[in-house]
């Protein structure tokens, strides 16, 4: 199976990255793609180290008391993500060898759609030299 990884750099625009994720999830469901199209996020912190990010995540997981506290906590968390670091969306296409035409159509379609147009995109095919590094990065993300 020939895999292709597409990397889209959305900068600090978390909202556009989430729109892209939502669009891909819709395609997966609508076209019954299953695991043929997988999406993952890579978030880079703007100026903090990893310890500060882990503390922020731990605070987000703590249950807040009352609906008002939940709304405030979610607004603070959202605000932290918007002003945070860069967001990259990694899309892995894993079509089998007899689905080359479908894979090519998705390679053409994804960068032409709206949330992806604004992002800087890069396509890495299975025979490119940096493909192994990209697969390793993709597998390391949650």
N, C-alpha and C positions, 0 to 999 in steps of 0.2 A: 504494500500500500504506500503510495507516494503522498507524503504529507507536505503541507505548505503552511507557513506561519506568517500572518500579517500583523505588523506592529503599528498601532496608531498612537501618536503622541498628542494628547489633548491639552497639554500644558497644565494650567491650573484650573481648567474648566471642568469641574466635577459633574456639573449638570449635563453637559454634552456627552460625557463618558457614560453616564447612567442612561441617557437616551439611546446611545449606541448599544448598550447591553440589552436594553428593553427591545430594541429592534431585532437583534440577533435571536433573542429568546422567542420572539414572535415568529421569525422565520423557521426556527427549529421546530416549533409546534405546528405551524401551518403547512410546512413542506415535509413534515415527518423525517427530519434529518437525524434525530437522535444524537449519537456521539460523532457524527461526521463533521459537525461544527461545534467547537468548544471555545468558550471565551473566559479569559482570566484578566485580572487587573494587577498592575504593578504601580504602587504608590511610593513616591520618593518624598521624604520629609524635607521641608524647606530649609530649616536652620537648626533643628534639634537633633539630638542623637536618639538611638533606638530605645533607650531607657525611658525617655519622656513619652514616646509614642506608646510603649507598653503600659505605662501608668495611666495614660488617657484611656486606653482600651479597657483597662481594669475598672476604671471609674464608670465607663459607659455600661459595663455589664452589671454593675450593682443595681439592685432594684430601687427605684425612686418611690417615695411615698406620695400617693395622690395623683390625680390626673394633671393638676397644674404643675407639679414638680416634673412629671414625665415630659410635658410639653417644653418646659424650660430646659431640661437636660438634652432633649433632642435638638432644640434650636442651637444650644451651645456646641453640641457635637457636630452639627451640620456646619455651623460657622467655622469651626476648626478645620473641617475638611476643605471648605471653599478657599480659605486663605492658606492652606497647607501647600505641600509640594506638588510636583508634577504627577500627572496621571497618564499611564500608558495602558491601552487596551490591547491584549494579545488574542488573536483569533487563530485557532488551528483548524485547518481543513484537512480531513482525513478520509478522502474518498478512495475506493478501491480502484485497481487498474482499469477495469472496464467502465468506470464512470468518469473518464477523462473530460468528456464534454460538459458534464455537470459541474465538475470542479472548475473548469475554465470559465463557465458562466458565472459562478460565484466569485471568482477572482476578478472578473470584470464588473460585477454588480456592486459588490460591497463598497469599494472606494468611491463609486459614483452616487451612492445614497447620501441623504442630507446630513446626518450627524457625523459621517466619516469625511465628508468633503472639507470641513473646516480643520480637520486634524492632518498632521504631517504623517503620511503613511509610508510603510516600507514592506515589501513582500520578499520573503526568504523561502526559496524552494528547496526541496530535499537534496539537490546536487550543488547548492552554494556552499562555499567554504565556511561561512559563519553559521550554517544550519545547526550544527551540533551544539554550539554555544546557546543558540536560541531555544532549542529543545530543552536543554538543561535549565535555562531560566524559566521556561513555561512549566516544567515539571516541579520546580521548586516553589511556585506560587500556589496559593490556596484558592 
